[in-house]
Amino acid sequence: NRMAEQQGNLVEEKIEEIRGSPVDFVVSFFKFIPYDFQDKFLEDCAVQKRICGLFARQSGKTECIALYCLWEAYTLNHNSILIVAPTQRQSSELFQRIRLWINRNKIMKNESLNETQTQIIFKNGSRIQSLPAGHDGSTIRGKTADILIMEEAGYLKDSIVNEVLMPMIASKPNGKIIKIGTGKRKNHFYESCFGNKSNYVLHFYDYKTMLE
């Protein structure tokens, strides 16, 4: 009992240490030193409700969002995080990166209560789940989330986003949406990034930006 109490105190101390910043979390827990553009993206994900991340390939976006998900799940109780991509393979790629990071830190691994191929439940009641949108969104219809992450957002159909995904956070006053991907065509993702009436905070990083 004493050992369990000591472990619990250690967890609380760690939570307080990194609660205010996902950057402090990734540095303290995983020795991951983000580049300036990754730092800005992580901090905005923490404070903004609508974020678009338009990244070049191999820019570290998967690492950033995976670590951000862990920060949210670890520092807030009963936090529901849902990762949706056009296919299960695409959503699983991000989800498996999250699991890899968990296995690299003893505290995080200890806080993971149950893991499957598509879901992680933590001792504090928080949950990270990855699902495919499919061709019409029928398999995810009716679900809710505190944080909705649209992976490969540019390839998600407008009809699925508007009719299935957006209602997921409609009942959440502080519901958050993060769209990430590489822009391809003028759809919901393009409008969120560049539309005149968009309420999304844009993070646009091409290869030139990352070299600056």
C-alpha positions as CSV (number, residue, x, y, z in Angstrom):
1,N,0.0,0.0,0.0
2,R,2.8,2.4,0.9
3,M,4.5,1.7,-2.5
4,A,1.3,2.3,-4.3
5,E,0.8,5.6,-2.4
6,Q,4.3,6.7,-3.3
7,Q,3.8,5.9,-7.0
8,G,0.5,7.8,-6.9
9,N,2.3,10.8,-5.4
10,L,5.0,10.6,-8.0
11,V,2.3,10.6,-10.8
12,E,0.6,13.7,-9.2
13,E,3.9,15.5,-9.0
14,K,4.7,14.7,-12.6
15,I,1.2,15.9,-13.8
16,E,1.6,19.2,-12.0
17,E,5.0,19.6,-13.5
18,I,3.8,19.3,-17.1
19,R,0.1,20.2,-16.9
20,G,0.6,23.7,-18.4
21,S,2.6,22.8,-21.5
22,P,2.8,19.8,-23.9
23,V,6.3,20.9,-24.8
24,D,7.4,20.5,-21.1
25,F,5.8,17.1,-21.2
26,V,7.5,15.8,-24.3
27,V,10.9,17.1,-23.1
28,S,10.5,15.8,-19.5
29,F,9.0,12.4,-20.3
30,F,10.5,11.5,-23.6
31,K,13.6,13.7,-24.1
32,F,12.0,14.8,-27.3
33,I,13.3,18.2,-28.2
34,P,10.9,19.8,-30.7
35,Y,11.9,22.1,-33.5
36,D,10.6,25.6,-33.3
37,F,7.7,24.9,-35.7
38,Q,6.8,21.8,-33.7
39,D,6.9,23.8,-30.5
40,K,4.5,26.3,-31.8
41,F,2.1,23.6,-33.1
42,L,2.1,21.8,-29.8
43,E,1.4,24.9,-27.8
44,D,-1.4,26.0,-30.1
45,C,-3.0,22.6,-29.9
46,A,-3.1,23.1,-26.1
47,V,-4.9,26.4,-26.1
48,Q,-6.9,26.7,-29.4
49,K,-10.2,24.9,-30.1
50,R,-9.8,24.7,-33.9
51,I,-6.4,23.9,-35.4
52,C,-5.2,23.0,-38.9
53,G,-1.8,21.4,-39.4
54,L,-0.8,21.5,-43.1
55,F,2.6,19.7,-43.1
56,A,5.0,18.5,-45.7
57,R,5.7,14.8,-45.7
58,Q,8.3,13.5,-43.2
59,S,8.0,16.7,-41.1
60,G,7.3,15.1,-37.8
61,K,3.6,15.8,-37.7
62,T,2.8,12.2,-36.6
63,E,5.3,12.5,-33.7
64,C,3.8,15.8,-32.6
65,I,0.2,14.8,-32.6
66,A,1.0,11.4,-31.0
67,L,2.7,13.1,-28.1
68,Y,0.1,15.8,-27.8
69,C,-2.6,13.0,-27.5
70,L,-0.6,11.5,-24.6
71,W,-0.3,14.9,-22.9
72,E,-4.1,15.4,-23.1
73,A,-4.9,11.9,-21.9
74,Y,-2.4,12.0,-19.0
75,T,-3.1,15.5,-17.6
76,L,-6.9,15.5,-17.8
77,N,-9.2,12.9,-16.2
78,H,-11.9,11.3,-18.4
79,N,-10.7,13.0,-21.5
80,S,-11.9,11.3,-24.7
81,I,-9.7,11.6,-27.7
82,L,-10.8,10.2,-31.1
83,I,-8.5,9.8,-34.1
84,V,-10.4,9.4,-37.4
85,A,-8.9,8.9,-40.8
86,P,-10.3,7.7,-44.1
87,T,-9.1,4.1,-43.5
88,Q,-8.2,2.1,-40.5
89,R,-4.6,1.8,-41.7
90,Q,-4.2,5.5,-41.7
91,S,-5.7,6.0,-38.2
92,S,-3.7,3.0,-36.9
93,E,-0.4,4.5,-38.1
94,L,-0.8,7.4,-35.6
95,F,-2.3,5.2,-32.9
96,Q,0.6,2.8,-33.1
97,R,3.0,5.7,-32.7
98,I,1.2,6.6,-29.5
99,R,1.6,3.1,-28.2
100,L,5.3,3.2,-29.0
101,W,5.8,6.3,-27.0
102,I,3.9,4.8,-24.1
103,N,6.3,1.9,-24.0
104,R,9.2,4.3,-23.8
105,N,8.2,5.8,-20.5
106,K,7.6,3.8,-17.3
107,I,5.1,6.2,-15.8
108,M,3.0,6.3,-19.0
109,K,3.1,2.6,-19.3
110,N,2.0,2.2,-15.7
111,E,-0.9,4.6,-16.3
112,S,-2.2,2.6,-19.2
113,L,-4.9,0.4,-17.9
114,N,-6.0,-1.4,-21.0
115,E,-4.8,-1.5,-24.6
116,T,-6.2,-3.0,-27.8
117,Q,-5.3,-2.5,-31.4
118,T,-7.7,0.6,-31.6
119,Q,-8.1,1.9,-28.0
120,I,-6.1,2.8,-24.9
121,I,-7.8,3.4,-21.6
122,F,-5.9,5.1,-18.8
123,K,-6.3,4.8,-15.1
124,N,-7.6,8.3,-14.9
125,G,-10.5,7.4,-17.2
126,S,-9.1,9.1,-20.3
127,R,-9.2,7.2,-23.6
128,I,-7.6,7.4,-27.0
129,Q,-9.3,5.6,-29.8
130,S,-8.6,5.3,-33.5
131,L,-11.3,4.5,-36.1
132,P,-11.8,4.6,-39.9
133,A,-14.3,7.0,-41.4
134,G,-15.0,4.5,-44.3
135,H,-16.9,5.4,-47.4
136,D,-19.9,6.9,-45.6
137,G,-19.1,7.3,-41.9
138,S,-21.7,4.8,-40.8
139,T,-19.3,2.9,-38.5
140,I,-18.5,6.0,-36.4
141,R,-21.9,7.7,-36.5
142,G,-23.2,8.6,-33.0
143,K,-19.8,8.7,-31.2
144,T,-18.7,11.7,-29.2
145,A,-15.3,13.0,-28.2
146,D,-13.7,15.9,-26.3
147,I,-10.9,16.1,-28.8
148,L,-11.4,15.0,-32.4
149,I,-8.3,14.5,-34.6
150,M,-8.8,14.2,-38.3
151,E,-5.8,12.4,-39.7
152,E,-5.2,12.8,-43.5
153,A,-8.0,15.3,-43.2
154,G,-7.7,16.3,-46.9
155,Y,-8.9,12.9,-47.9
156,L,-12.0,12.8,-45.6
157,K,-15.2,13.4,-47.5
158,D,-17.0,16.7,-46.9
159,S,-20.2,14.8,-46.3
160,I,-18.7,12.7,-43.5
161,V,-17.0,15.7,-41.9
162,N,-20.2,17.8,-41.9
163,E,-22.8,15.1,-41.1
164,V,-20.9,12.7,-38.9
165,L,-17.7,14.2,-37.5
166,M,-18.7,17.7,-36.6
167,P,-21.7,16.5,-34.5
168,M,-19.3,14.5,-32.4
169,I,-18.2,17.6,-30.5
170,A,-21.4,19.6,-30.8
171,S,-22.4,18.8,-27.3
172,K,-19.0,19.6,-25.8
173,P,-18.6,23.3,-24.8
174,N,-14.8,22.9,-25.0
175,G,-14.7,20.4,-27.8
176,K,-11.6,20.6,-29.9
177,I,-10.9,19.7,-33.5
178,I,-7.5,19.2,-35.0
179,K,-7.2,18.6,-38.7
180,I,-3.9,17.4,-40.0
181,G,-2.6,16.3,-43.3
182,T,-1.2,17.4,-46.7
183,G,-3.6,19.6,-48.7
184,K,-4.6,18.2,-52.1
185,R,-7.9,19.7,-53.2
186,K,-10.4,22.4,-52.3
187,N,-12.6,20.7,-49.8
188,H,-13.4,21.2,-46.1
189,F,-9.7,20.9,-45.2
190,Y,-8.6,23.6,-47.7
191,E,-11.4,25.9,-46.5
192,S,-10.4,25.4,-42.9
193,C,-6.8,26.3,-43.7
194,F,-7.3,29.2,-46.1
195,G,-11.0,30.1,-46.2
196,N,-11.8,33.8,-45.5
197,K,-14.4,32.8,-42.9
198,S,-12.4,30.0,-41.3
199,N,-12.1,30.0,-37.5
200,Y,-9.2,27.6,-37.6
201,V,-5.6,28.5,-36.5
202,L,-3.4,27.4,-39.4
203,H,0.1,25.9,-39.0
204,F,1.5,25.6,-42.5
205,Y,4.9,24.0,-42.8
206,D,6.6,23.2,-46.1
207,Y,10.2,22.1,-46.6
208,K,11.4,25.7,-46.9
209,T,9.7,26.7,-43.6
210,M,11.3,23.8,-41.7
211,L,14.8,24.8,-42.9
212,E,14.5,28.3,-41.7
